[in-house]
Structure formats: C-alpha cells, structure tokens
C-alpha cells in the first residue's frame, strides 16, 4: 500500500486549493538537474518474517566491546537494575503526557515530585525541577536565568573545562543576546584558572566538576570567587560522582545542573538523555521547566500538581520564564527509579567502584614507557587524560583491534592538549581483567614505538 494515502481526487483538490495545475508544476522551482530522472531503485516489499531475518543479519555485523569499553566524555556505561525498565514500561507512564490536569495525573506527578526531591538532595540544593532536555541545555538555561536576574551585567565567564558540546550549545543560545562569553582557561593542574576574569560586569560563572578532562575542580574557591563579585555560580555535576564527592550545594554554588544519562539510561548512540536543574528556593519563580508541588485536596488528602505555572508559555507566552513544553520526562522517570533502587549507599558504592578502578588504571598506565597522565597530580574521579607516544586515533585503533572500545580522542574535542591526548573512562562495569587487557595493549604499543 502507498505510504501517502491520498486519492487522485484528494490530490486534485489539494492542488486546486494552492493554485497549481499539477504536482510537476508544484516543484518547478527546483532546477531540472536536481530532480530525479527516473524512479528510485527501491525493491519490492517483503514479508514481516523476511524483514526480521534481514534486520537480524545486518545487526550481526555490529561488533560489541566484549573486552571492555573505556569511552566516556559525558556518556557512561553504568549498570541498570532490571526494575528500571520494568517500572518505566508501565502503561500509566508510557502513555502519560504533560500533566496539566492533576486529577488525571497523580501517578506521574507523584513520580516527579519524588524525582525533584532526590535530585535536590543529591546536588545539595533546596529545590529541583522535573527535568530538562539534557545537560547542555540545562546549563544554558541556568545562564539565561542569571541574565534575567542581573539585567545590567554583560558577560558570563565559562570554564574551558566545560564539555565542548555544552560550550557550543551556550554559544548558540547566547548568540543573539547581549551577553559576552569569556572563557576561563585550564591551568597546568587541569583546574579552571579564573584569575580576574570575573568582575562586577559578570552575571554568572559556569564550571563543570569533574571537568571534561576528568579533573575535580576546587569548587569552594570557584563559588567564593563568583560570590565575591555578585555573580551567580553555576556548576555542572556528574550525578554518580555526587554519591561520593562534595555536592555543588555543599560547596556554595547557587545553581547545580547536569546530565542524567548515568542514572539508569543506556548510552544508545548518545541519547536520549535528560537534564538536571536544582537551585535555591529564592529562585523558585525564575527557574525553567516543570515544577511539581505538594498540596491537599478538598478532603485533606495528599496530592500533587504543577505549580508556579504563571512562569510558563501556555499562560504568559512571550513573557514566560520557561519555554519548555515537552521534556524528556520518560528518561527522567528512569532516573527517579534508578535513584530509588540504589539509595544513598548503593550510589556511593557505584561511585567507589568508579574511583578505585580509575585510580588503578592511571597508576599502571603511568608505568608504561611513553604514556603519562596529562595532569598527574590532579584529583580525578572515574576519568583521566593520558598523553600517548603516538596520535590518540592510532592508539584507539590498536585498542579496537584488541576487542575493546577505546577512549575519547581529545584532538577533536579539546585540541589544546595536542593530538596525542586520550581520555579514558572507567565505571563499575569495567572489570579488572579488561583493564589489564588495556594495559597489555598499551605496553605493546610502547614497545613498538621505542623499537
């Protein structure tokens, strides 16, 4: 059957309505040399069984990193409890949409109230919203909030340690605003060197910890510097690391954002994910995104509803604080289930595994001739940058040849470290035998280079 179920009569009526005689006339503005001269060579249709067999054969061509994966750079392979998929697949969640009608949406609203509570606690903040699209736009929204709060200030200071995708997103969103983006470089220790960049004209200071090259920032110092000039301090955090490290709120930050992919969402080619956004209660009327609040009904029973909706575009249109309509609520639900299943102790245990395995790997890699950590004395969590004796792309090619998935080639995303810098990540799914296989592969490369 045709994919466009218009009859000849339907087509004629449509053409008459727009004032053309034929489909060919409709497309006559397209140069003739760009039009197809003959039909596409699309084969005849096949049965469902035949299609499944063909897709299965194509899927079998994909290689899986059975020997381990060391790819990170913002997206990480973490164990996902079976309960996450089981609960997320319940019909009331899969079919739910924006819960404007609380009387019909108590299940979804309850889940997101719990999500907000857990995210606020995890990031050390007073309130959190019910998710953003992903980590990049969450940070951009935080900067826009700072711009709205400090309208007379004209610049935002951004750490070079922010994920490159986050910085590009910020540049895109701020391109037609009055804000100037000032980049704070990384010092020799891999940490953000603010210096005197933040001043009385700065509305926000934005950093990431652990930063893109894996280094844990001195958050208290950065927050204090921003506070000293009256700027809003924004920290992009890795939620798994918050199970072990000091949270942005504890360090004194005004806003904490992040990407929630590591909380129960598979890597799946880089998306979808969901964003985190938490801040102080005094900004409750200024934050973007959905905000679920607790109330009671006429019978005194506990209930939940979207609150402070006057911030949103369906009420205030152009004057709205929030212009988010559909967010990645289904992925955020997975994050809520993951956090509830893991609990504080479980999250801490996952974080300890990440830290221990990365520490072991860095220590052993530093012993291989020609390989050295880019920031040997810097504190790090589950990821670190290594300077190799040959280009990172060639190192990754060797790692792939040994049945593993290599790291992030920093020549593409953080060229300041040179073409030989490789970012390696380790999680609780990384096995000791896989790390040892990686070490053997790097040792073999070392011997080849020295010879």
C-alpha positions as CSV (number, residue, x, y, z in Angstrom):
1,X,0.0,0.0,0.0
2,X,1.2,3.6,-0.6
3,X,2.7,5.5,2.4
4,X,0.7,8.6,1.4
5,X,-3.0,7.5,1.3
6,X,-4.2,10.4,-0.9
7,X,-6.6,9.5,-3.7
8,X,-6.4,11.2,-7.1
9,X,-9.4,13.3,-6.1
10,X,-7.7,14.3,-2.8
11,X,-4.6,15.3,-4.8
12,X,-6.6,17.3,-7.3
13,X,-8.4,19.2,-4.5
14,X,-5.2,20.0,-2.8
15,X,-3.6,21.3,-6.0
16,X,-6.6,23.5,-6.7
17,X,-6.5,24.9,-3.2
18,X,-2.9,26.1,-3.6
19,X,-3.4,27.3,-7.2
20,X,-1.3,24.9,-9.3
21,X,-2.3,22.5,-12.1
22,X,-0.1,19.5,-11.3
23,X,2.5,18.1,-8.9
24,X,5.2,18.8,-11.5
25,X,4.2,22.5,-11.5
26,X,4.3,22.5,-7.7
27,X,8.0,21.6,-7.9
28,X,9.0,23.6,-11.0
29,X,11.2,25.9,-8.9
30,X,13.6,23.0,-8.2
31,X,16.3,23.1,-11.0
32,X,15.8,20.3,-13.5
33,X,19.3,18.9,-12.9
34,X,18.5,18.3,-9.3
35,X,15.3,16.3,-10.0
36,X,15.3,12.5,-10.3
37,X,15.1,11.5,-13.9
38,X,13.8,8.0,-13.1
39,X,12.2,6.2,-10.2
40,X,14.3,5.2,-7.2
41,X,15.6,1.6,-7.4
42,X,13.5,0.5,-4.3
43,X,13.0,-3.2,-4.2
44,X,9.6,-4.8,-3.9
45,X,8.2,-5.3,-0.4
46,X,8.9,-8.4,1.7
47,X,7.0,-10.2,4.4
48,X,7.5,-9.4,8.1
49,X,9.4,-12.6,8.7
50,X,11.7,-11.9,5.8
51,X,12.3,-8.4,7.1
52,X,13.1,-9.6,10.6
53,X,15.7,-12.1,9.2
54,X,17.3,-9.4,7.1
55,X,17.5,-7.0,10.1
56,X,18.9,-9.7,12.3
57,X,21.7,-10.4,9.7
58,X,22.5,-6.7,9.5
59,X,22.6,-6.4,13.3
60,X,25.0,-9.4,13.5
61,X,27.6,-7.3,11.6
62,X,27.9,-4.9,14.6
63,X,30.9,-5.6,16.9
64,X,30.5,-5.4,20.7
65,X,33.3,-4.3,23.0
66,X,33.4,-7.7,24.7
67,X,36.8,-6.8,26.1
68,X,35.6,-3.7,27.8
69,X,34.8,-0.1,27.0
70,X,36.8,2.9,28.1
71,X,34.7,5.5,26.2
72,X,33.3,8.4,28.3
73,X,33.5,12.1,27.8
74,X,30.0,12.8,29.1
75,X,28.2,9.5,28.4
76,X,29.0,6.5,30.6
77,X,28.1,2.8,30.7
78,X,26.6,2.0,34.1
79,X,24.7,-1.0,35.4
80,X,20.9,-0.5,35.1
81,X,18.8,-2.5,37.6
82,X,16.0,-4.6,35.9
83,X,13.4,-2.7,38.0
84,X,14.1,0.5,36.0
85,X,12.8,-0.9,32.7
86,X,10.0,-2.9,34.4
87,X,8.5,0.1,36.1
88,X,9.2,2.6,33.4
89,X,7.3,0.4,30.9
90,X,4.0,0.5,32.9
91,X,1.2,1.8,30.8
92,X,0.4,4.9,33.0
93,X,3.9,6.2,32.5
94,X,4.4,5.2,28.8
95,X,1.2,6.9,27.7
96,X,1.3,9.9,30.0
97,X,1.8,13.4,28.6
98,X,2.2,16.9,30.2
99,X,0.2,16.6,33.4
100,X,-1.9,19.8,33.2
101,X,-4.9,18.0,34.8
102,X,-3.7,16.9,38.2
103,X,-6.9,14.9,38.8
104,X,-5.9,12.6,36.0
105,X,-2.1,12.6,36.5
106,X,-1.4,11.8,40.1
107,X,0.8,8.8,39.3
108,X,3.1,10.8,37.0
109,X,3.1,13.9,39.3
110,X,4.0,11.7,42.3
111,X,6.9,10.2,40.5
112,X,8.2,13.6,39.5
113,X,7.8,15.1,43.0
114,X,10.0,12.2,44.2
115,X,12.4,12.8,41.4
116,X,12.7,16.5,42.3
117,X,13.3,15.6,46.0
118,X,16.1,13.1,45.2
119,X,17.8,15.4,42.7
120,X,17.7,18.3,45.1
121,X,19.2,16.1,47.9
122,X,21.8,14.7,45.5
123,X,23.0,18.1,44.3
124,X,22.8,19.7,47.7
125,X,20.1,22.2,46.7
126,X,16.8,23.3,48.1
127,X,14.6,22.7,45.0
128,X,14.9,21.0,41.7
129,X,12.6,20.9,38.6
130,X,11.1,17.9,36.8
131,X,13.9,17.6,34.3
132,X,15.3,19.4,31.3
133,X,16.2,18.1,27.8
134,X,19.8,17.2,28.6
135,X,22.9,18.6,30.4
136,X,23.9,21.1,27.7
137,X,20.7,23.0,27.6
138,X,20.3,22.8,31.4
139,X,23.4,24.8,31.8
140,X,22.4,27.3,29.1
141,X,19.0,27.7,30.9
142,X,20.9,28.5,34.1
143,X,22.9,31.2,32.3
144,X,19.7,32.7,30.9
145,X,18.2,32.7,34.4
146,X,21.3,34.6,35.6
147,X,21.0,37.0,32.8
148,X,17.4,37.7,33.7
149,X,18.3,38.2,37.4
150,X,21.2,40.6,36.6
151,X,20.0,42.5,33.6
152,X,22.6,45.2,33.8
153,X,25.6,42.8,33.6
154,X,27.0,42.0,30.2
155,X,29.2,38.8,30.4
156,X,29.3,35.2,31.6
157,X,32.6,33.5,32.5
158,X,32.7,29.9,31.3
159,X,35.4,27.3,32.2
160,X,37.3,25.7,29.4
161,X,36.7,22.5,31.4
162,X,33.0,22.5,30.4
163,X,32.1,19.8,27.9
164,X,32.7,21.2,24.4
165,X,29.1,20.3,23.4
166,X,27.9,22.4,26.4
167,X,30.0,25.3,25.4
168,X,28.8,25.1,21.8
169,X,25.2,25.0,22.9
170,X,25.7,28.0,25.1
171,X,27.3,29.9,22.2
172,X,24.3,29.1,20.0
173,X,21.7,30.1,22.6
174,X,23.5,33.3,23.6
175,X,24.5,34.4,20.1
176,X,21.7,37.0,19.8
177,X,21.7,38.1,23.4
178,X,23.7,41.0,24.9
179,X,25.9,38.5,26.9
180,X,29.5,38.1,26.0
181,X,31.1,34.7,26.7
182,X,34.5,34.9,28.4
183,X,36.4,31.6,28.5
184,X,38.5,30.8,31.7
185,X,41.4,28.6,30.7
186,X,42.6,25.4,32.5
187,X,45.7,25.8,34.5
188,X,48.7,23.4,34.5
189,X,46.9,21.3,37.1
190,X,43.8,20.9,34.8
191,X,41.7,23.1,37.0
192,X,39.9,26.3,36.0
193,X,42.0,29.4,36.3
194,X,39.5,32.2,36.9
195,X,42.1,34.8,37.8
196,X,40.5,38.3,37.5
197,X,38.1,37.3,34.7
198,X,35.0,37.5,36.9
199,X,34.2,41.1,37.8
200,X,31.3,43.5,38.5
201,X,30.0,43.0,34.9
202,X,29.8,39.2,35.3
203,X,26.3,37.8,35.7
204,X,27.4,34.2,36.0
205,X,30.4,31.9,36.4
206,X,29.9,28.4,34.9
207,X,32.1,25.4,35.6
208,X,32.0,21.6,35.5
209,X,33.3,19.1,38.0
210,X,34.7,16.6,37.3
211,X,35.5,18.7,34.2
212,X,35.8,17.4,30.7
213,X,39.4,16.2,31.1
214,X,38.4,14.4,34.3
215,X,39.8,16.7,36.9
216,X,37.9,17.5,40.1
217,X,37.6,21.3,40.4
218,X,38.2,23.3,43.6
219,X,34.5,24.1,43.9
220,X,34.6,26.1,47.1
221,X,37.2,28.5,45.7
222,X,35.3,29.0,42.4
223,X,32.0,29.6,44.2
224,X,33.6,32.1,46.6
225,X,35.1,34.0,43.6
226,X,31.7,34.2,41.9
227,X,30.0,35.3,45.1
228,X,32.7,37.9,45.7
229,X,31.7,39.8,42.5
230,X,27.9,39.2,42.9
231,X,27.7,36.7,40.1
232,X,25.5,33.6,40.1
233,X,27.7,30.5,40.4
234,X,26.7,27.5,38.2
235,X,28.2,24.0,38.5
236,X,27.6,21.2,36.0
237,X,27.9,18.0,38.0
238,X,28.2,14.3,37.2
239,X,25.4,12.7,39.3
240,X,27.2,9.4,40.0
241,X,30.2,11.4,41.4
242,X,27.8,13.2,43.8
243,X,27.4,9.9,45.6
244,X,30.9,10.2,46.9
245,X,32.2,13.8,46.3
246,X,31.1,17.1,47.7
247,X,27.9,18.3,46.1
248,X,27.7,21.7,44.3
249,X,25.3,23.0,47.0
250,X,27.7,22.0,49.8
251,X,30.5,23.9,48.0
252,X,28.4,27.0,48.0
253,X,27.1,27.1,44.4
254,X,23.8,28.9,43.5
255,X,22.7,26.5,40.7
256,X,23.6,22.9,40.0
257,X,22.9,21.3,36.6
258,X,24.0,18.1,34.9
259,X,23.2,15.3,32.6
260,X,21.2,12.4,34.0
261,X,22.2,9.8,31.4
262,X,24.2,7.9,34.0
263,X,21.1,7.4,36.2
264,X,19.5,4.4,34.5
265,X,19.6,5.4,30.9
266,X,21.6,3.3,28.3
267,X,24.3,5.0,26.2
268,X,22.4,4.1,23.0
269,X,24.4,6.2,20.5
270,X,24.4,9.3,22.7
271,X,20.7,9.8,23.5
272,X,18.1,10.4,24.6
273,X,19.0,11.7,28.0
274,X,17.6,14.2,30.5
275,X,18.9,17.3,32.2
276,X,19.1,18.2,35.9
277,X,18.4,21.6,37.3
278,X,18.5,22.5,41.0
279,X,18.9,25.8,42.9
280,X,17.9,27.8,45.9
281,X,14.3,28.3,46.9
282,X,14.6,32.1,46.4
283,X,14.8,31.5,42.6
284,X,11.7,29.3,42.5
285,X,9.7,31.8,40.3
286,X,12.6,32.1,37.9
287,X,13.7,28.5,37.2
288,X,12.8,27.0,33.8
289,X,11.0,23.7,33.3
290,X,8.2,21.9,35.1
291,X,7.9,22.2,38.8
292,X,5.7,19.7,40.7
293,X,4.4,20.8,44.1
294,X,2.7,19.0,47.0
295,X,-0.8,20.1,48.2
296,X,-4.0,18.6,49.7
297,X,-7.4,18.1,48.1
298,X,-10.8,19.1,49.5
299,X,-10.9,16.0,51.6
300,X,-7.5,16.7,53.1
301,X,-5.7,14.0,51.1
302,X,-2.1,14.5,50.0
303,X,-1.8,15.3,46.3
304,X,0.5,16.8,43.6
305,X,0.1,19.4,40.9
306,X,2.2,21.6,38.6
307,X,2.9,24.8,40.5
308,X,4.0,28.3,39.6
309,X,2.6,27.8,36.1
310,X,2.5,31.6,35.6
311,X,6.2,31.1,34.6
312,X,5.2,29.0,31.6
313,X,4.5,29.8,28.0
314,X,1.0,28.3,27.9
315,X,-0.1,31.1,30.2
316,X,2.3,34.1,29.7
317,X,3.5,33.3,26.2
318,X,6.3,35.8,25.3
319,X,6.7,36.9,28.9
320,X,7.2,33.4,30.2
321,X,10.3,32.4,32.2
322,X,10.1,28.8,30.9
323,X,9.5,27.9,27.3
324,X,9.9,24.2,27.7
325,X,6.9,22.2,26.6
326,X,7.6,18.5,26.2
327,X,10.7,17.5,28.1
328,X,12.4,14.1,28.5
329,X,10.1,13.1,31.2
330,X,10.2,9.4,30.4
331,X,14.0,9.3,30.8
332,X,13.8,11.4,34.0
333,X,11.4,8.7,35.3
334,X,14.1,6.2,34.7
335,X,16.5,8.4,36.7
336,X,14.0,8.5,39.6
337,X,13.6,4.7,39.6
338,X,17.3,4.2,39.5
339,X,18.0,6.6,42.4
340,X,15.2,5.0,44.5
341,X,16.5,1.5,43.8
342,X,20.2,2.4,44.5
343,X,19.6,4.6,47.5
344,X,22.4,6.6,49.1
345,X,24.6,3.6,50.0
346,X,24.1,2.0,46.6
347,X,25.1,5.2,44.8
348,X,28.1,5.6,47.0
349,X,29.2,2.0,46.2
350,X,28.9,2.6,42.5
351,X,31.0,5.8,42.8
352,X,33.6,4.0,44.9
353,X,34.0,1.3,42.2
354,X,34.4,4.0,39.5
355,X,37.1,5.8,41.6
356,X,39.0,2.7,42.5
357,X,39.2,1.3,39.0
358,X,40.2,4.6,37.5
359,X,42.9,5.1,40.2
360,X,44.3,1.6,39.5
361,X,44.3,2.2,35.7
362,X,46.1,5.6,36.0
363,X,48.7,4.3,38.3
364,X,49.6,1.3,36.0
365,X,49.4,3.4,32.7
366,X,51.9,5.8,34.2
367,X,54.4,3.0,34.5
368,X,54.3,2.2,30.7
369,X,57.1,4.0,28.9
370,X,55.8,6.7,26.6
371,X,52.4,7.0,28.4
372,X,51.8,9.6,31.1
373,X,48.8,11.3,32.6
374,X,48.2,14.8,31.3
375,X,47.6,16.0,34.9
376,X,49.4,13.5,37.1
377,X,48.9,15.4,40.4
378,X,45.3,16.5,39.9
379,X,42.4,14.8,41.7
380,X,40.1,12.9,39.4
381,X,37.0,10.6,39.7
382,X,36.4,8.0,37.0
383,X,38.1,9.5,34.0
384,X,41.5,11.0,33.2
385,X,43.5,12.2,30.2
386,X,46.6,10.4,29.0
387,X,49.4,11.7,26.8
388,X,50.4,8.9,24.4
389,X,53.6,8.3,22.4
390,X,51.6,8.4,19.1
391,X,48.3,10.0,18.0
392,X,45.3,9.1,20.0
393,X,43.5,7.8,16.9
394,X,46.2,5.2,16.4
395,X,46.0,4.2,20.0
396,X,42.3,3.7,19.7
397,X,42.8,1.7,16.5
398,X,45.0,-0.7,18.4
399,X,42.6,-0.9,21.4
400,X,39.8,-1.7,19.0
401,X,41.9,-4.3,17.3
402,X,42.2,-6.0,20.7
403,X,38.4,-6.3,21.1
404,X,37.9,-3.2,23.2
405,X,36.4,0.2,22.8
406,X,38.9,3.0,23.3
407,X,38.6,6.4,24.8
408,X,37.8,9.9,23.5
409,X,40.4,11.4,21.1
410,X,40.9,14.8,22.6
411,X,42.4,16.2,19.5
412,X,38.9,16.5,18.2
413,X,37.1,17.9,21.3
414,X,39.9,19.5,23.3
415,X,42.7,20.3,20.9
416,X,44.7,22.3,23.4
417,X,46.2,19.1,24.8
418,X,47.5,18.0,21.4
419,X,46.8,15.1,19.0
420,X,48.3,12.5,21.3
421,X,45.9,13.1,24.3
422,X,43.4,10.3,25.0
423,X,40.5,10.5,27.6
424,X,39.8,7.1,29.3
425,X,36.8,6.4,31.5
426,X,36.1,3.6,34.0
427,X,32.8,2.6,35.7
428,X,31.6,-0.2,37.9
429,X,31.1,-2.3,34.8
430,X,34.8,-2.1,34.0
431,X,36.4,-5.4,35.1
432,X,39.9,-5.8,36.4
433,X,40.7,-8.2,33.5
434,X,39.6,-5.6,31.0
435,X,41.8,-3.0,32.5
436,X,44.7,-5.5,32.4
437,X,44.0,-6.2,28.7
438,X,44.1,-2.4,28.1
439,X,47.4,-2.2,29.9
440,X,48.9,-5.1,27.8
441,X,47.7,-3.4,24.6
442,X,49.3,-0.1,25.6
443,X,52.5,-1.9,26.6
444,X,52.7,-3.5,23.2
445,X,52.3,-0.1,21.5
446,X,55.0,1.3,23.8
447,X,57.5,-1.4,22.7
448,X,56.7,-0.8,19.1
449,X,57.3,2.9,19.3
450,X,60.5,2.5,21.3
451,X,61.9,0.0,18.8
